[in-house]
Amino acid sequence: PPPPPAIKLPYGLQQKKTYKPEVVMKRVNWSKIVPQEMAENCFWIKVKEEKFESPDLFAQLSLSFSSKTKVKKDMDETDDRKALQFKKKAKELRILDSKTAQNMSIFLGSFRLPYEEIRDIILQVDEERLSEALIQNLIKNLPEQKELSALAELKSEYEELCESEQFGIVMSSVKLLRSRLNGILFKLTFEEQVNNIRPDIMNVTFACEEVKRSEGFSRLLEMVLLVGNYMNAGSRNAQTFGFNISFLCKLRDTKSTDQKTTLLHFLVEKFEEKFTEILKFPDELEHVESASKVSAQILKASLDTMERHIERLENDIKNFPKTDDSQDKFVQKMSGFSKHSREQYEKLSIMHKNMQKLYESLGSYFAFDPHTVSIEDFFIELANFRTLFLEAVKENHKKREMEEKIKRAKLAKEKAEREKQERQQKKKQLIDMNKEGDETGVMDSLMEALQSGAAFRDRRKRTPRNGEQSPSSPTSRWPGANKDHRRVGLERSRSRHNGNPSAL
């Protein structure tokens, strides 16, 4: 066919130069900007990249970045087509708009698979090569069926089309393409959906059973009712028969007179003293925390979406046109999955209905409207109270530890004070005893000296004058010895005087 007429480019842009390397080059996987997307002040309008051209530069590029597979002249038509698929050619779009073509080019560059191979993977539902990312990108970027049909008419002009439109022609041969892709994506994500839905149903189911069965929780509610009626005596809220479960969290808001504790901490303290079985209720409600994270609305929507996908798949299989293509295994492989998914859905549906009945029964049990109070709201309140209760237990424990610590410190201080006073008393008594013993001490020393004979030894040795003592003197080594020595000398003198009257 004759070449298409040249399209006038905006802003005075000139068609870019066409290069013909002697070898097949590696590709630069960029997302190109077409002139229609450029503004008048766009940088790309002003560039002059040809100023960097040089034979040496191109030679080095060809040497360093050539593709491993060289183009063979004797290529058959099929191989030639596959090679051309990876060649980016500046060709004009015929059917697709620039944005769709650009998105498709990005997709093809990301997965780098021959077009026929992608088609065969879809036809064969080849689970070894199928991936969730591949199918999601196809669904997102694939042209509409109207455009695919238009591209199919250009099959004879395949080589003249750009790569995104070439891919569209290849994929247009697949019957019910979008329905296939939706069915395959549902198959790939089905187990994940089941694994998300089933735990949520089970957590709410177990939580409903635990709340209704817990002895500790029942006793706690009774205790709160008792205390509340007592505290409300004389008011309009006195003599209450029951209260809304959501009130439990407000127990922490009621402060004591001295503002040092709360009604919740007070109750916990009483439970620890006399009703220890109530302290076990947080362990009896182990699934409440998980149930508080379940949105009944989202859960139901997920089940409804699953059912719609199953019904759509069942209809697609039922109405699927007969084909002689041996590669087309959609009906064969998806029929088994359709049956399996229906069975799994029915089981989940039964579990969900049972969960709803249990919650409605719980509403009747605790006198609240399960249609007004959502599953999420009810269990959030209960989970919050459970957390507050456990915190109160810890805080009471810390408070007792602190009080015990203060008590021990006080006792230790009192003991230290007593010991100090005792030491001071003993010291005072010792001082008083020394004062009383000064007068009798002289005579005691003298008698001891007389009895031991020390009074008669070294009589010829003279005591240094002026109270001075020789370094070797015993009195220089023993404090108070001078005083005692003088006393002994004086007593000796008196004894001699009194014992020899003729000396007068």
C-alpha positions as CSV (number, residue, x, y, z in Angstrom):
1,P,0.0,0.0,0.0
2,P,1.1,3.6,-0.6
3,P,2.8,5.3,2.4
4,P,0.4,7.4,4.5
5,P,0.6,11.1,4.0
6,A,3.0,13.1,6.2
7,I,1.3,14.5,9.3
8,K,2.1,18.1,10.1
9,L,3.8,18.3,13.5
10,P,2.9,21.2,15.9
11,Y,5.3,24.0,17.0
12,G,7.5,23.6,14.0
13,L,8.8,20.2,15.0
14,Q,10.6,18.2,12.3
15,Q,10.4,14.5,11.9
16,K,13.2,12.8,13.7
17,K,16.0,11.2,11.8
18,T,15.9,7.4,11.1
19,Y,18.9,5.4,12.1
20,K,19.9,2.0,10.7
21,P,22.5,0.2,12.9
22,E,24.3,-2.7,11.3
23,V,23.5,-4.9,14.2
24,V,20.3,-5.5,16.3
25,M,20.6,-3.2,19.3
26,K,19.4,-3.7,22.9
27,R,16.2,-1.6,23.5
28,V,15.8,1.4,25.8
29,N,12.5,0.7,27.6
30,W,11.2,4.2,27.9
31,S,7.7,5.6,27.7
32,K,7.7,8.1,24.8
33,I,6.0,11.4,24.8
34,V,4.1,12.1,21.5
35,P,3.9,15.7,20.1
36,Q,0.2,15.9,20.8
37,E,1.0,15.7,24.5
38,M,3.5,18.6,24.4
39,A,2.8,22.2,25.4
40,E,4.3,25.1,23.5
41,N,7.0,25.7,26.1
42,C,7.9,22.1,26.4
43,F,11.6,21.2,26.8
44,W,11.4,18.5,24.1
45,I,10.4,21.0,21.4
46,K,13.7,22.9,21.8
47,V,16.2,20.0,22.0
48,K,18.8,19.5,19.2
49,E,20.3,16.1,20.0
50,E,21.9,15.7,16.5
51,K,24.8,17.9,17.6
52,F,26.2,15.0,19.5
53,E,26.2,12.6,16.5
54,S,29.5,11.1,15.5
55,P,30.5,7.8,13.7
56,D,32.7,6.9,16.6
57,L,29.9,7.2,19.1
58,F,27.6,5.0,17.0
59,A,30.4,2.4,16.5
60,Q,31.0,2.2,20.2
61,L,27.3,1.9,20.9
62,S,27.0,-0.9,18.4
63,L,30.0,-2.7,20.0
64,S,28.8,-2.3,23.6
65,F,25.0,-2.6,23.3
66,S,24.3,-5.0,20.5
67,S,21.8,-7.7,21.1
68,K,23.2,-11.2,21.5
69,T,20.9,-12.5,18.7
70,K,21.8,-11.1,15.3
71,V,19.3,-10.7,12.5
72,K,19.6,-13.5,10.0
73,K,18.7,-12.9,6.4
74,D,17.2,-16.3,5.9
75,M,14.7,-15.9,8.7
76,D,11.4,-17.4,8.1
77,E,8.3,-15.2,8.2
78,T,7.3,-16.2,11.7
79,D,10.7,-15.5,13.2
80,D,10.8,-12.2,11.3
81,R,7.5,-11.2,12.8
82,K,8.7,-12.0,16.4
83,A,11.8,-9.9,15.9
84,L,9.8,-7.0,14.6
85,Q,7.5,-7.2,17.7
86,F,10.4,-6.0,19.9
87,K,11.5,-3.3,17.5
88,K,10.2,0.1,18.4
89,K,9.2,1.8,15.2
90,A,8.0,5.3,14.9
91,K,4.7,4.4,13.2
92,E,1.5,6.3,13.2
93,L,-1.5,5.0,15.2
94,R,-4.4,3.8,13.2
95,I,-7.0,2.8,15.7
96,L,-5.8,3.3,19.3
97,D,-5.5,6.7,20.9
98,S,-2.1,7.7,22.1
99,K,-2.7,7.1,25.8
100,T,-4.0,3.6,25.3
101,A,-1.1,2.8,23.0
102,Q,1.4,4.2,25.4
103,N,0.0,2.2,28.3
104,M,0.0,-0.9,26.2
105,S,3.6,-0.3,25.2
106,I,4.6,0.0,28.9
107,F,2.8,-3.2,29.6
108,L,4.5,-5.1,26.8
109,G,7.9,-3.7,27.8
110,S,7.4,-4.9,31.4
111,F,6.6,-8.5,30.6
112,R,8.7,-8.9,27.4
113,L,6.9,-11.9,26.0
114,P,6.1,-12.6,22.4
115,Y,2.5,-11.6,21.6
116,E,1.5,-15.1,20.4
117,E,2.9,-16.5,23.7
118,I,0.7,-14.2,25.8
119,R,-2.3,-15.2,23.7
120,D,-1.5,-19.0,24.1
121,I,-1.1,-18.6,27.9
122,I,-4.6,-17.1,28.0
123,L,-6.1,-19.8,25.7
124,Q,-4.6,-22.7,27.6
125,V,-5.2,-21.2,31.0
126,D,-1.5,-22.1,31.7
127,E,-1.3,-21.8,35.4
128,E,2.5,-22.3,35.4
129,R,3.0,-19.2,33.4
130,L,-0.1,-17.3,34.5
131,S,0.3,-14.5,37.1
132,E,-2.0,-12.2,38.8
133,A,0.0,-9.2,37.7
134,L,-0.1,-10.3,34.0
135,I,-3.9,-10.7,34.0
136,Q,-4.5,-7.5,36.0
137,N,-2.4,-5.5,33.6
138,L,-4.1,-7.0,30.6
139,I,-7.6,-6.1,32.0
140,K,-6.4,-2.6,32.8
141,N,-4.6,-1.8,29.6
142,L,-6.4,-3.9,26.9
143,P,-8.4,-1.9,24.3
144,E,-12.1,-2.2,24.3
145,Q,-13.7,-4.9,22.2
146,K,-14.9,-2.4,19.6
147,E,-11.3,-1.3,19.1
148,L,-10.0,-4.9,19.0
149,S,-12.6,-5.7,16.3
150,A,-11.4,-2.7,14.3
151,L,-7.8,-3.8,14.6
152,A,-8.8,-7.3,13.4
153,E,-9.8,-5.8,10.1
154,L,-6.2,-4.5,9.7
155,K,-4.6,-7.9,10.0
156,S,-3.3,-7.7,6.4
157,E,-1.4,-4.5,7.3
158,Y,0.2,-6.0,10.4
159,E,3.8,-5.0,9.6
160,E,2.9,-1.3,9.1
161,L,1.3,-1.0,12.5
162,C,2.9,0.1,15.7
163,E,3.6,-2.6,18.4
164,S,0.6,-1.9,20.6
165,E,-1.8,-2.2,17.6
166,Q,0.0,-5.4,16.5
167,F,-0.6,-6.8,19.9
168,G,-4.2,-5.9,19.7
169,I,-4.5,-7.8,16.4
170,V,-3.0,-10.9,18.0
171,M,-5.3,-10.8,21.0
172,S,-8.4,-10.0,18.9
173,S,-8.4,-13.6,17.8
174,V,-9.3,-14.8,21.3
175,K,-13.1,-15.2,21.7
176,L,-14.7,-13.6,24.8
177,L,-11.3,-12.2,25.8
178,R,-12.4,-9.9,28.6
179,S,-14.7,-12.6,30.1
180,R,-11.8,-15.1,30.0
181,L,-9.5,-12.6,31.7
182,N,-12.0,-11.8,34.5
183,G,-12.6,-15.6,35.0
184,I,-8.9,-16.4,35.1
185,L,-8.2,-13.5,37.5
186,F,-11.0,-14.7,39.8
187,K,-9.4,-18.2,39.7
188,L,-6.0,-16.8,40.6
189,T,-7.3,-14.8,43.5
190,F,-10.0,-17.1,44.8
191,E,-8.0,-18.9,47.5
192,E,-6.8,-15.5,48.8
193,Q,-10.4,-14.3,49.0
194,V,-11.5,-17.4,50.9
195,N,-8.5,-17.0,53.3
196,N,-9.6,-13.4,54.0
197,I,-13.3,-14.2,54.5
198,R,-13.2,-17.4,56.5
199,P,-11.1,-16.1,59.5
200,D,-13.3,-13.1,59.9
201,I,-16.5,-15.2,60.1
202,M,-14.8,-17.6,62.5
203,N,-13.5,-14.8,64.8
204,V,-16.9,-13.2,65.1
205,T,-18.6,-16.7,65.7
206,F,-16.1,-17.6,68.4
207,A,-16.4,-14.2,70.0
208,C,-20.2,-14.4,70.2
209,E,-20.0,-17.8,71.8
210,E,-17.3,-16.7,74.3
211,V,-19.1,-13.6,75.5
212,K,-22.3,-15.6,76.1
213,R,-20.4,-18.5,77.8
214,S,-18.0,-16.6,80.0
215,E,-18.7,-17.0,83.7
216,G,-16.2,-14.4,84.7
217,F,-17.8,-11.8,82.4
218,S,-21.3,-12.6,83.8
219,R,-20.0,-12.2,87.3
220,L,-18.4,-8.9,86.4
221,L,-21.6,-7.5,85.0
222,E,-23.5,-8.6,88.2
223,M,-20.9,-6.8,90.3
224,V,-21.1,-3.6,88.2
225,L,-24.9,-3.7,88.4
226,L,-24.7,-4.0,92.2
227,V,-22.2,-1.2,92.6
228,G,-24.1,1.0,90.1
229,N,-27.4,0.6,91.8
230,Y,-25.8,1.4,95.1
231,M,-24.1,4.5,93.9
232,N,-27.3,5.7,92.0
233,A,-29.5,5.3,95.1
234,G,-32.1,8.1,95.2
235,S,-31.6,9.0,91.5
236,R,-33.7,8.2,88.5
237,N,-31.1,5.5,87.5
238,A,-31.5,3.6,90.8
239,Q,-32.9,0.1,90.9
240,T,-31.8,-0.6,87.4
241,F,-32.3,-4.1,86.1
242,G,-29.5,-4.0,83.5
243,F,-27.3,-1.6,81.5
244,N,-25.9,-1.3,78.0
245,I,-22.6,-3.1,77.6
246,S,-21.0,0.1,76.2
247,F,-21.2,1.6,79.7
248,L,-18.3,-0.7,80.9
249,C,-15.7,1.6,79.4
250,K,-17.1,4.5,81.4
251,L,-16.2,2.8,84.7
252,R,-12.8,4.4,84.3
253,D,-14.3,7.9,84.0
254,T,-15.8,7.7,87.5
255,K,-13.0,9.1,89.8
256,S,-12.7,8.6,93.5
257,T,-13.2,11.5,95.9
258,D,-9.4,12.0,96.3
259,Q,-9.0,11.7,92.5
260,K,-6.4,9.0,93.1
261,T,-8.3,6.0,91.7
262,T,-11.3,5.1,89.5
263,L,-14.4,2.9,89.9
264,L,-12.8,0.4,87.5
265,H,-9.6,0.2,89.6
266,F,-11.7,-0.1,92.7
267,L,-13.7,-3.0,91.3
268,V,-10.5,-4.7,90.1
269,E,-9.1,-4.4,93.6
270,K,-12.2,-6.1,95.1
271,F,-12.0,-8.9,92.5
272,E,-8.4,-9.5,93.5
273,E,-9.4,-9.7,97.2
274,K,-12.5,-11.8,97.0
275,F,-13.6,-12.7,93.5
276,T,-10.5,-13.9,91.7
277,E,-12.5,-16.0,89.2
278,I,-13.7,-12.7,87.6
279,L,-10.1,-11.8,86.8
280,K,-10.1,-14.7,84.3
281,F,-12.7,-13.2,82.0
282,P,-10.1,-11.5,79.6
283,D,-8.7,-14.9,78.8
284,E,-12.2,-16.3,78.3
285,L,-12.8,-13.6,75.6
286,E,-9.7,-14.2,73.5
287,H,-11.4,-13.7,70.1
288,V,-13.0,-10.4,71.0
289,E,-10.0,-8.4,69.8
290,S,-10.0,-10.1,66.4
291,A,-13.8,-9.7,66.1
292,S,-13.5,-6.0,66.7
293,K,-11.6,-5.6,63.5
294,V,-14.3,-7.3,61.3
295,S,-16.6,-5.1,59.3
296,A,-19.9,-7.0,58.8
297,Q,-20.6,-4.7,55.8
298,I,-17.4,-5.4,54.1
299,L,-17.7,-9.1,54.9
300,K,-21.1,-9.3,53.3
301,A,-20.0,-7.3,50.3
302,S,-17.0,-9.7,49.8
303,L,-19.3,-12.7,49.8
304,D,-21.8,-11.0,47.4
305,T,-18.9,-10.2,45.0
306,M,-17.7,-13.7,45.2
307,E,-21.1,-15.0,44.4
308,R,-21.4,-12.7,41.4
309,H,-18.1,-13.8,40.0
310,I,-19.1,-17.5,40.3
311,E,-22.5,-16.8,38.6
312,R,-20.8,-14.9,35.8
313,L,-18.2,-17.7,35.4
314,E,-20.9,-20.3,35.3
315,N,-22.8,-18.4,32.6
316,D,-19.7,-17.8,30.6
317,I,-18.9,-21.6,30.6
318,K,-22.5,-22.5,29.8
319,N,-22.7,-20.0,26.9
320,F,-19.1,-20.4,25.6
321,P,-19.0,-21.0,21.9
322,K,-17.7,-24.3,20.6
323,T,-14.2,-24.2,19.1
324,D,-12.0,-26.5,17.2
325,D,-8.9,-24.9,18.5
326,S,-7.0,-27.6,20.5
327,Q,-5.2,-24.9,22.5
328,D,-8.4,-23.4,23.8
329,K,-8.8,-25.1,27.2
330,F,-10.8,-22.4,28.9
331,V,-14.0,-24.5,29.4
332,Q,-12.1,-27.6,30.3
333,K,-10.0,-26.0,33.1
334,M,-12.5,-23.5,34.3
335,S,-15.4,-25.9,34.7
336,G,-13.7,-27.8,37.5
337,F,-12.8,-24.5,39.2
338,S,-16.3,-23.3,38.8
339,K,-17.7,-26.3,40.7
340,H,-15.0,-26.0,43.4
341,S,-15.6,-22.3,43.9
342,R,-19.4,-22.9,44.2
343,E,-18.8,-25.5,46.9
344,Q,-16.5,-23.2,48.9
345,Y,-18.9,-20.3,48.6
346,E,-21.8,-22.4,49.9
347,K,-19.8,-23.4,52.9
348,L,-18.8,-19.8,53.6
349,S,-22.4,-18.7,53.1
350,I,-23.6,-21.2,55.7
351,M,-20.9,-20.1,58.2
352,H,-21.9,-16.5,57.6
353,K,-25.6,-17.1,58.2
354,N,-24.7,-19.0,61.4
355,M,-22.5,-16.1,62.5
356,Q,-25.4,-13.6,62.0
357,K,-27.8,-15.8,64.0
358,L,-25.3,-16.0,66.9
359,Y,-24.9,-12.2,66.9
360,E,-28.7,-11.7,66.8
361,S,-28.9,-14.1,69.7
362,L,-26.3,-12.1,71.5
363,G,-28.3,-9.0,71.0
364,S,-31.3,-10.7,72.5
365,Y,-29.2,-12.0,75.3
366,F,-27.8,-8.6,76.3
367,A,-30.9,-6.6,75.2
368,F,-29.6,-4.5,72.4
369,D,-30.7,-4.2,68.8
370,P,-28.2,-6.2,66.6
371,H,-29.5,-4.3,63.5
372,T,-28.7,-0.9,65.1
373,V,-25.5,-1.9,66.9
374,S,-23.1,-3.3,64.3
375,I,-20.9,-6.3,65.0
376,E,-17.9,-4.0,64.7
377,D,-19.2,-1.4,67.2
378,F,-20.2,-4.0,69.8
379,F,-16.9,-5.8,69.8
380,I,-14.9,-2.6,69.7
381,E,-16.5,-1.5,72.9
382,L,-15.9,-4.9,74.5
383,A,-12.3,-5.1,73.3
384,N,-11.6,-1.6,74.6
385,F,-13.1,-2.6,78.0
386,R,-11.0,-5.7,78.1
387,T,-7.9,-3.7,77.4
388,L,-8.8,-1.1,80.1
389,F,-9.5,-3.9,82.6
390,L,-6.1,-5.5,82.0
391,E,-4.4,-2.1,82.3
392,A,-6.2,-1.5,85.6
393,V,-5.0,-4.9,86.9
394,K,-1.4,-3.9,86.0
395,E,-1.8,-0.4,87.5
396,N,-3.2,-1.7,90.7
397,H,-0.3,-4.1,90.9
398,K,2.2,-1.3,90.4
399,K,0.4,0.8,93.0
400,R,0.7,-2.0,95.6
401,E,4.3,-2.4,94.7
402,M,4.9,1.3,95.2
403,E,3.0,1.3,98.5
404,E,5.0,-1.7,99.7
405,K,8.2,0.0,98.7
406,I,7.2,3.2,100.5
407,K,6.2,1.1,103.5
408,R,9.6,-0.7,103.5
409,A,11.4,2.6,103.1
410,K,9.5,4.1,106.1
411,L,10.2,1.1,108.3
412,A,13.8,1.2,107.4
413,K,14.0,4.9,108.2
414,E,12.2,4.4,111.6
415,K,14.7,1.6,112.4
416,A,17.6,3.8,111.5
417,E,16.2,6.6,113.7
418,R,15.8,4.2,116.6
419,E,19.3,2.9,116.3
420,K,20.7,6.4,116.1
421,Q,18.9,7.4,119.3
422,E,20.1,4.3,121.0
423,R,23.7,5.1,120.0
424,Q,23.4,8.7,121.3
425,Q,21.9,7.4,124.6
426,K,24.7,5.0,125.1
427,K,27.3,7.7,124.3
428,K,25.6,10.0,126.8
429,Q,25.7,7.4,129.5
430,L,29.3,6.7,128.9
431,I,30.2,10.4,129.2
432,D,28.3,10.5,132.5
433,M,30.1,7.5,133.8
434,N,33.5,9.0,133.0
435,K,32.6,12.2,134.9
436,E,31.5,10.2,138.0
437,G,34.6,8.0,137.8
438,D,37.2,10.9,137.8
439,E,37.4,11.1,141.6
440,T,37.5,7.4,142.4
441,G,39.8,6.8,139.5
442,V,42.8,8.3,141.3
443,M,42.5,6.0,144.4
444,D,41.9,3.0,142.2
445,S,45.0,3.7,140.3
446,L,47.0,4.1,143.5
447,M,45.7,0.9,145.1
448,E,46.5,-1.0,141.9
449,A,50.0,0.4,141.8
450,L,50.6,-0.5,145.5
451,Q,49.4,-4.0,145.0
452,S,51.4,-4.6,141.9
453,G,54.6,-3.1,143.4
454,A,54.8,-0.6,140.6
455,A,54.8,2.2,143.2
456,F,58.3,1.0,144.5
457,R,60.0,0.5,141.1
458,D,62.4,3.0,139.5
459,R,62.2,5.3,142.5
460,R,65.5,6.8,141.6
461,K,64.4,7.9,138.1
462,R,63.5,11.5,138.1
463,T,60.6,12.9,136.2
464,P,61.6,15.6,133.7
465,R,60.8,19.1,134.8
466,N,58.0,21.2,133.6
467,G,56.0,18.2,132.8
468,E,58.3,17.2,129.9
469,Q,58.7,13.5,129.1
470,S,61.5,11.7,127.4
471,P,60.6,9.9,124.2
472,S,61.1,6.6,125.8
473,S,58.9,7.4,128.8
474,P,55.8,5.2,129.0
475,T,53.7,8.3,129.6
476,S,54.7,9.7,126.2
477,R,53.1,6.8,124.6
478,W,49.9,6.5,126.6
479,P,47.5,9.5,126.8
480,G,46.7,10.5,130.4
481,A,49.7,8.7,131.8
482,N,51.3,12.0,133.0
483,K,48.3,12.8,135.1
484,D,48.2,9.3,136.6
485,H,51.9,9.4,137.2
486,R,51.8,12.7,139.0
487,R,49.0,11.4,141.2
488,V,51.0,8.2,142.0
489,G,54.0,10.3,142.9
490,L,52.0,12.6,145.1
491,E,50.5,9.6,146.9
492,R,53.9,8.1,147.4
493,S,55.2,11.3,148.9
494,R,52.3,11.5,151.2
495,S,52.7,7.9,152.2
496,R,56.4,8.4,153.1
497,H,55.6,11.5,155.1
498,N,52.8,9.9,157.0
499,G,54.6,6.6,157.6
500,N,57.8,8.3,159.1
501,P,56.9,10.7,161.8
502,S,60.5,10.9,163.0
503,A,61.4,12.7,159.8
504,L,59.6,15.8,161.0
